[in-house]
Amino acid sequence: MISNQILQNTIEGLKNIARVEVCVMDIDGKPVAYTMDMLHLGKPATEFAKSPADTQEVQGYQFFKVYDEQQLEYVLVVAGSGEDVYTIGKMIAFQLQNLLVAYKERFDKDNFIKNLLLDNLLLIDIYSRSKKLHIQTDVSRVAMIVESDNSKDSNALELTRAYFGNNSKDFVTAVDENNVIVVKDLSESDSPKEIEKVARSLAAQLTKDGLKNLRIAYGTVVREIKEVSRSYKEAKMALDVGKIFFDERNVIAYSELGIGRLIYQLPIPLCKMFIREIFDGKSPDEFDEETLTTIYKFFENSLNVSETSRQLFIHRNTLVYRLDKLQKSTGLDLRVFEDAITFKIALMVVKYMKYMESFEY
């Protein structure tokens, strides 16, 4: 059903065009939207709703019935009499009826997209309902998830819908109170950079609108409507993995997760076993800050000793000394690619375990 605010905005706009006073009442004669108080017409409106007539003139007012699929939804009252007012009233009633149809279709589409994302539809239902709702089935789409610290307390859904405007090809919905989901329609020319640009632009606007600690994740592009749920699941994983391994970024794509995607799917007991076997029960993140900074900078520079020492403002021999010291305590030489990979994975595994532990509590 249309909200009273939508009805109010609509009839105010129609009044400015037609220059007549209007009131929309429910079938019990209670005003739901009006440009002039017509509360005294509640009883006549109720009697009119029960009558077989579709239009009627009472006490200098024109009454019209507004239906939603042959079921009476509202009684429209227009102040004045005469042929001109009658014609205007019929036009307003027709406009309100079309508004009911449009919003019902939007509601049906919203339900369809929700069930599509959650895998609640059979394949045959996906295509039959898509056809009924005039949704193309063979266009490129990508699923995005918008999350913020104050999603529950804000109108994040409406803000996101406002950003995408009235583009009927894009769908903006929510399957829970924490996240907003966007199913973005794409053209053939849209590259991964274009998708990232859309996500960053959306993040900037929503942050400006007051959403705090905003994060946006998106899946891979799919070219069949039946695959949209897969893109959504990828976006969900990207959101979770991004919090663990890319916490400094507010926009993350599933395709950028790398090895973090694999680690995220490992059971915690297996992770603990790996750390115990590699480091003999120690944790690789227990080193002092200087050592950890050296390690991260060394990885950042692709194991390049000269560039790392330059960026750390230390002598090359000092860096070599630190790496030798690390090798003695762990048995891993970060200058050797295989050992470096093992250490890198271990750091990521520890980060994952700590995140999961904090999540449990």
Contacts in CASP RR format, 6 or more apart in sequence:
PFRMAT RR
TARGET T0000
AUTHOR 0000-0000-0000
METHOD contacts of the structure
MODEL  1
MISNQILQNTIEGLKNIARVEVCVMDIDGKPVAYTMDMLHLGKPATEFAK
SPADTQEVQGYQFFKVYDEQQLEYVLVVAGSGEDVYTIGKMIAFQLQNLL
VAYKERFDKDNFIKNLLLDNLLLIDIYSRSKKLHIQTDVSRVAMIVESDN
SKDSNALELTRAYFGNNSKDFVTAVDENNVIVVKDLSESDSPKEIEKVAR
SLAAQLTKDGLKNLRIAYGTVVREIKEVSRSYKEAKMALDVGKIFFDERN
VIAYSELGIGRLIYQLPIPLCKMFIREIFDGKSPDEFDEETLTTIYKFFE
NSLNVSETSRQLFIHRNTLVYRLDKLQKSTGLDLRVFEDAITFKIALMVV
KYMKYMESFEY
1 73 0 8 1.000
1 103 0 8 1.000
2 99 0 8 1.000
2 100 0 8 1.000
2 103 0 8 1.000
4 32 0 8 1.000
4 33 0 8 1.000
6 99 0 8 1.000
6 103 0 8 1.000
7 24 0 8 1.000
7 32 0 8 1.000
7 33 0 8 1.000
7 96 0 8 1.000
8 33 0 8 1.000
8 34 0 8 1.000
10 33 0 8 1.000
10 95 0 8 1.000
10 96 0 8 1.000
10 99 0 8 1.000
11 22 0 8 1.000
11 24 0 8 1.000
11 33 0 8 1.000
11 34 0 8 1.000
11 35 0 8 1.000
11 92 0 8 1.000
12 35 0 8 1.000
14 22 0 8 1.000
14 92 0 8 1.000
14 95 0 8 1.000
15 21 0 8 1.000
15 22 0 8 1.000
15 35 0 8 1.000
18 88 0 8 1.000
18 89 0 8 1.000
18 91 0 8 1.000
18 92 0 8 1.000
20 78 0 8 1.000
20 79 0 8 1.000
20 80 0 8 1.000
20 85 0 8 1.000
20 88 0 8 1.000
20 89 0 8 1.000
21 34 0 8 1.000
21 35 0 8 1.000
21 36 0 8 1.000
21 38 0 8 1.000
21 78 0 8 1.000
21 79 0 8 1.000
22 34 0 8 1.000
22 35 0 8 1.000
22 36 0 8 1.000
22 76 0 8 1.000
22 77 0 8 1.000
22 78 0 8 1.000
22 79 0 8 1.000
22 92 0 8 1.000
23 31 0 8 1.000
23 33 0 8 1.000
23 34 0 8 1.000
23 35 0 8 1.000
23 36 0 8 1.000
23 37 0 8 1.000
23 38 0 8 1.000
23 41 0 8 1.000
23 76 0 8 1.000
23 77 0 8 1.000
24 31 0 8 1.000
24 32 0 8 1.000
24 33 0 8 1.000
24 34 0 8 1.000
24 66 0 8 1.000
24 74 0 8 1.000
24 75 0 8 1.000
24 76 0 8 1.000
24 77 0 8 1.000
24 96 0 8 1.000
25 31 0 8 1.000
25 32 0 8 1.000
25 38 0 8 1.000
25 41 0 8 1.000
25 42 0 8 1.000
25 45 0 8 1.000
25 74 0 8 1.000
25 75 0 8 1.000
25 76 0 8 1.000
25 77 0 8 1.000
26 32 0 8 1.000
26 74 0 8 1.000
26 75 0 8 1.000
27 46 0 8 1.000
27 49 0 8 1.000
27 72 0 8 1.000
27 73 0 8 1.000
27 74 0 8 1.000
27 75 0 8 1.000
28 46 0 8 1.000
29 41 0 8 1.000
29 42 0 8 1.000
29 43 0 8 1.000
29 45 0 8 1.000
29 46 0 8 1.000
29 49 0 8 1.000
29 75 0 8 1.000
30 42 0 8 1.000
31 37 0 8 1.000
31 38 0 8 1.000
31 39 0 8 1.000
31 42 0 8 1.000
32 74 0 8 1.000
36 79 0 8 1.000
38 61 0 8 1.000
38 77 0 8 1.000
38 79 0 8 1.000
41 58 0 8 1.000
41 59 0 8 1.000
41 61 0 8 1.000
41 77 0 8 1.000
44 58 0 8 1.000
44 59 0 8 1.000
44 61 0 8 1.000
44 63 0 8 1.000
45 63 0 8 1.000
45 75 0 8 1.000
45 77 0 8 1.000
48 56 0 8 1.000
48 58 0 8 1.000
48 63 0 8 1.000
48 65 0 8 1.000
48 75 0 8 1.000
49 65 0 8 1.000
49 72 0 8 1.000
49 75 0 8 1.000
53 65 0 8 1.000
54 64 0 8 1.000
54 65 0 8 1.000
55 62 0 8 1.000
55 63 0 8 1.000
55 64 0 8 1.000
55 65 0 8 1.000
55 86 0 8 1.000
55 90 0 8 1.000
56 62 0 8 1.000
56 63 0 8 1.000
57 63 0 8 1.000
57 81 0 8 1.000
57 86 0 8 1.000
60 79 0 8 1.000
60 80 0 8 1.000
60 81 0 8 1.000
61 77 0 8 1.000
61 78 0 8 1.000
61 79 0 8 1.000
61 80 0 8 1.000
61 81 0 8 1.000
62 77 0 8 1.000
62 78 0 8 1.000
62 80 0 8 1.000
62 81 0 8 1.000
62 82 0 8 1.000
62 85 0 8 1.000
62 86 0 8 1.000
62 89 0 8 1.000
63 75 0 8 1.000
63 76 0 8 1.000
63 77 0 8 1.000
64 75 0 8 1.000
64 76 0 8 1.000
64 77 0 8 1.000
64 78 0 8 1.000
64 89 0 8 1.000
64 90 0 8 1.000
64 92 0 8 1.000
64 93 0 8 1.000
65 72 0 8 1.000
65 74 0 8 1.000
65 75 0 8 1.000
65 76 0 8 1.000
65 93 0 8 1.000
66 72 0 8 1.000
66 73 0 8 1.000
66 74 0 8 1.000
66 75 0 8 1.000
66 76 0 8 1.000
66 93 0 8 1.000
66 96 0 8 1.000
66 97 0 8 1.000
66 100 0 8 1.000
67 73 0 8 1.000
67 97 0 8 1.000
68 97 0 8 1.000
68 100 0 8 1.000
68 101 0 8 1.000
68 104 0 8 1.000
73 100 0 8 1.000
74 96 0 8 1.000
76 89 0 8 1.000
76 92 0 8 1.000
76 93 0 8 1.000
76 96 0 8 1.000
78 85 0 8 1.000
78 88 0 8 1.000
78 89 0 8 1.000
78 92 0 8 1.000
79 85 0 8 1.000
105 133 0 8 1.000
108 133 0 8 1.000
109 133 0 8 1.000
109 135 0 8 1.000
109 171 0 8 1.000
110 171 0 8 1.000
110 173 0 8 1.000
112 121 0 8 1.000
112 129 0 8 1.000
112 130 0 8 1.000
112 133 0 8 1.000
112 135 0 8 1.000
113 171 0 8 1.000
113 173 0 8 1.000
113 181 0 8 1.000
113 183 0 8 1.000
113 228 0 8 1.000
114 120 0 8 1.000
114 173 0 8 1.000
114 175 0 8 1.000
115 121 0 8 1.000
116 126 0 8 1.000
116 225 0 8 1.000
116 228 0 8 1.000
116 229 0 8 1.000
117 143 0 8 1.000
117 173 0 8 1.000
117 175 0 8 1.000
117 181 0 8 1.000
117 183 0 8 1.000
117 228 0 8 1.000
117 229 0 8 1.000
117 232 0 8 1.000
118 175 0 8 1.000
118 229 0 8 1.000
119 229 0 8 1.000
121 129 0 8 1.000
123 226 0 8 1.000
126 137 0 8 1.000
126 225 0 8 1.000
126 226 0 8 1.000
127 137 0 8 1.000
127 225 0 8 1.000
127 226 0 8 1.000
130 136 0 8 1.000
130 137 0 8 1.000
130 225 0 8 1.000
131 137 0 8 1.000
135 225 0 8 1.000
136 169 0 8 1.000
136 225 0 8 1.000
137 224 0 8 1.000
137 225 0 8 1.000
137 226 0 8 1.000
138 223 0 8 1.000
138 224 0 8 1.000
138 225 0 8 1.000
139 169 0 8 1.000
139 185 0 8 1.000
139 186 0 8 1.000
139 223 0 8 1.000
140 185 0 8 1.000
140 186 0 8 1.000
140 187 0 8 1.000
140 188 0 8 1.000
140 190 0 8 1.000
140 221 0 8 1.000
140 222 0 8 1.000
140 223 0 8 1.000
141 183 0 8 1.000
141 184 0 8 1.000
141 185 0 8 1.000
141 186 0 8 1.000
141 221 0 8 1.000
141 222 0 8 1.000
141 223 0 8 1.000
141 225 0 8 1.000
141 228 0 8 1.000
141 231 0 8 1.000
142 183 0 8 1.000
142 184 0 8 1.000
142 186 0 8 1.000
142 195 0 8 1.000
142 218 0 8 1.000
142 219 0 8 1.000
142 220 0 8 1.000
142 221 0 8 1.000
142 222 0 8 1.000
142 231 0 8 1.000
143 181 0 8 1.000
143 182 0 8 1.000
143 183 0 8 1.000
143 184 0 8 1.000
143 218 0 8 1.000
143 219 0 8 1.000
143 228 0 8 1.000
143 231 0 8 1.000
143 232 0 8 1.000
143 234 0 8 1.000
143 235 0 8 1.000
144 181 0 8 1.000
144 182 0 8 1.000
144 183 0 8 1.000
144 184 0 8 1.000
144 199 0 8 1.000
144 202 0 8 1.000
144 216 0 8 1.000
144 217 0 8 1.000
144 218 0 8 1.000
144 219 0 8 1.000
144 235 0 8 1.000
145 179 0 8 1.000
145 180 0 8 1.000
145 181 0 8 1.000
145 182 0 8 1.000
145 216 0 8 1.000
145 217 0 8 1.000
145 218 0 8 1.000
145 232 0 8 1.000
145 235 0 8 1.000
145 236 0 8 1.000
145 238 0 8 1.000
145 239 0 8 1.000
146 156 0 8 1.000
146 160 0 8 1.000
146 179 0 8 1.000
146 180 0 8 1.000
146 181 0 8 1.000
146 182 0 8 1.000
146 202 0 8 1.000
146 206 0 8 1.000
146 214 0 8 1.000
146 215 0 8 1.000
146 216 0 8 1.000
147 178 0 8 1.000
147 179 0 8 1.000
147 180 0 8 1.000
147 214 0 8 1.000
147 215 0 8 1.000
147 216 0 8 1.000
147 217 0 8 1.000
147 239 0 8 1.000
148 154 0 8 1.000
148 156 0 8 1.000
148 206 0 8 1.000
148 211 0 8 1.000
148 212 0 8 1.000
148 213 0 8 1.000
148 214 0 8 1.000
148 215 0 8 1.000
149 212 0 8 1.000
149 213 0 8 1.000
150 210 0 8 1.000
150 211 0 8 1.000
150 212 0 8 1.000
151 177 0 8 1.000
151 178 0 8 1.000
151 179 0 8 1.000
151 180 0 8 1.000
151 211 0 8 1.000
152 177 0 8 1.000
152 178 0 8 1.000
154 210 0 8 1.000
154 211 0 8 1.000
156 180 0 8 1.000
156 206 0 8 1.000
156 211 0 8 1.000
157 172 0 8 1.000
157 173 0 8 1.000
157 174 0 8 1.000
157 180 0 8 1.000
159 206 0 8 1.000
159 209 0 8 1.000
159 211 0 8 1.000
160 172 0 8 1.000
160 180 0 8 1.000
160 182 0 8 1.000
160 202 0 8 1.000
160 206 0 8 1.000
161 172 0 8 1.000
163 202 0 8 1.000
163 205 0 8 1.000
163 206 0 8 1.000
164 170 0 8 1.000
164 172 0 8 1.000
164 182 0 8 1.000
167 185 0 8 1.000
169 185 0 8 1.000
170 182 0 8 1.000
170 183 0 8 1.000
170 184 0 8 1.000
170 185 0 8 1.000
171 182 0 8 1.000
171 183 0 8 1.000
172 180 0 8 1.000
172 181 0 8 1.000
172 182 0 8 1.000
172 183 0 8 1.000
173 180 0 8 1.000
173 181 0 8 1.000
173 183 0 8 1.000
174 180 0 8 1.000
174 181 0 8 1.000
175 181 0 8 1.000
179 239 0 8 1.000
181 232 0 8 1.000
181 235 0 8 1.000
182 202 0 8 1.000
183 228 0 8 1.000
183 232 0 8 1.000
184 195 0 8 1.000
184 198 0 8 1.000
184 218 0 8 1.000
186 195 0 8 1.000
186 221 0 8 1.000
190 221 0 8 1.000
192 253 0 8 1.000
192 255 0 8 1.000
195 218 0 8 1.000
195 221 0 8 1.000
195 253 0 8 1.000
196 251 0 8 1.000
196 253 0 8 1.000
199 216 0 8 1.000
199 218 0 8 1.000
199 251 0 8 1.000
199 253 0 8 1.000
200 251 0 8 1.000
202 216 0 8 1.000
203 214 0 8 1.000
203 216 0 8 1.000
203 250 0 8 1.000
203 251 0 8 1.000
206 214 0 8 1.000
207 214 0 8 1.000
213 250 0 8 1.000
214 250 0 8 1.000
215 239 0 8 1.000
215 242 0 8 1.000
215 243 0 8 1.000
215 250 0 8 1.000
215 251 0 8 1.000
215 252 0 8 1.000
216 250 0 8 1.000
216 251 0 8 1.000
216 252 0 8 1.000
217 235 0 8 1.000
217 236 0 8 1.000
217 238 0 8 1.000
217 239 0 8 1.000
217 242 0 8 1.000
217 251 0 8 1.000
217 252 0 8 1.000
217 253 0 8 1.000
217 254 0 8 1.000
218 231 0 8 1.000
218 234 0 8 1.000
218 235 0 8 1.000
218 238 0 8 1.000
218 253 0 8 1.000
218 254 0 8 1.000
219 231 0 8 1.000
219 232 0 8 1.000
219 234 0 8 1.000
219 235 0 8 1.000
219 238 0 8 1.000
219 253 0 8 1.000
219 254 0 8 1.000
219 255 0 8 1.000
220 230 0 8 1.000
220 231 0 8 1.000
220 234 0 8 1.000
220 254 0 8 1.000
220 255 0 8 1.000
221 231 0 8 1.000
222 228 0 8 1.000
222 230 0 8 1.000
222 231 0 8 1.000
234 254 0 8 1.000
235 254 0 8 1.000
237 254 0 8 1.000
237 257 0 8 1.000
237 261 0 8 1.000
237 264 0 8 1.000
238 252 0 8 1.000
238 253 0 8 1.000
238 254 0 8 1.000
238 256 0 8 1.000
238 257 0 8 1.000
239 252 0 8 1.000
240 264 0 8 1.000
241 252 0 8 1.000
241 257 0 8 1.000
241 260 0 8 1.000
241 261 0 8 1.000
241 264 0 8 1.000
242 249 0 8 1.000
242 252 0 8 1.000
242 257 0 8 1.000
243 355 0 8 1.000
244 260 0 8 1.000
244 264 0 8 1.000
244 351 0 8 1.000
244 352 0 8 1.000
244 355 0 8 1.000
245 257 0 8 1.000
245 260 0 8 1.000
245 348 0 8 1.000
245 351 0 8 1.000
245 352 0 8 1.000
246 252 0 8 1.000
246 256 0 8 1.000
254 261 0 8 1.000
257 264 0 8 1.000
259 345 0 8 1.000
259 348 0 8 1.000
260 348 0 8 1.000
260 352 0 8 1.000
263 271 0 8 1.000
263 345 0 8 1.000
263 348 0 8 1.000
263 349 0 8 1.000
263 352 0 8 1.000
264 352 0 8 1.000
266 349 0 8 1.000
266 352 0 8 1.000
268 353 0 8 1.000
268 356 0 8 1.000
271 349 0 8 1.000
271 352 0 8 1.000
271 353 0 8 1.000
272 353 0 8 1.000
274 346 0 8 1.000
274 349 0 8 1.000
275 281 0 8 1.000
275 283 0 8 1.000
275 284 0 8 1.000
275 346 0 8 1.000
275 349 0 8 1.000
275 350 0 8 1.000
275 353 0 8 1.000
278 332 0 8 1.000
278 342 0 8 1.000
278 346 0 8 1.000
279 330 0 8 1.000
279 346 0 8 1.000
282 330 0 8 1.000
283 350 0 8 1.000
284 330 0 8 1.000
284 343 0 8 1.000
284 346 0 8 1.000
284 347 0 8 1.000
284 350 0 8 1.000
285 292 0 8 1.000
285 347 0 8 1.000
285 350 0 8 1.000
285 351 0 8 1.000
287 295 0 8 1.000
287 326 0 8 1.000
290 322 0 8 1.000
291 322 0 8 1.000
291 325 0 8 1.000
291 326 0 8 1.000
293 312 0 8 1.000
294 308 0 8 1.000
294 312 0 8 1.000
294 319 0 8 1.000
294 322 0 8 1.000
294 323 0 8 1.000
294 326 0 8 1.000
295 326 0 8 1.000
295 334 0 8 1.000
295 343 0 8 1.000
295 347 0 8 1.000
297 308 0 8 1.000
297 311 0 8 1.000
297 312 0 8 1.000
298 305 0 8 1.000
298 308 0 8 1.000
298 319 0 8 1.000
298 323 0 8 1.000
298 334 0 8 1.000
299 334 0 8 1.000
299 340 0 8 1.000
299 344 0 8 1.000
300 308 0 8 1.000
301 307 0 8 1.000
301 308 0 8 1.000
301 311 0 8 1.000
303 334 0 8 1.000
303 335 0 8 1.000
303 337 0 8 1.000
303 340 0 8 1.000
305 316 0 8 1.000
305 319 0 8 1.000
305 320 0 8 1.000
305 323 0 8 1.000
305 335 0 8 1.000
306 316 0 8 1.000
308 319 0 8 1.000
309 315 0 8 1.000
309 316 0 8 1.000
309 318 0 8 1.000
309 319 0 8 1.000
312 319 0 8 1.000
323 333 0 8 1.000
323 334 0 8 1.000
323 335 0 8 1.000
326 332 0 8 1.000
326 334 0 8 1.000
327 333 0 8 1.000
327 334 0 8 1.000
330 343 0 8 1.000
331 339 0 8 1.000
332 339 0 8 1.000
332 340 0 8 1.000
332 342 0 8 1.000
332 343 0 8 1.000
333 339 0 8 1.000
334 340 0 8 1.000
334 343 0 8 1.000
END
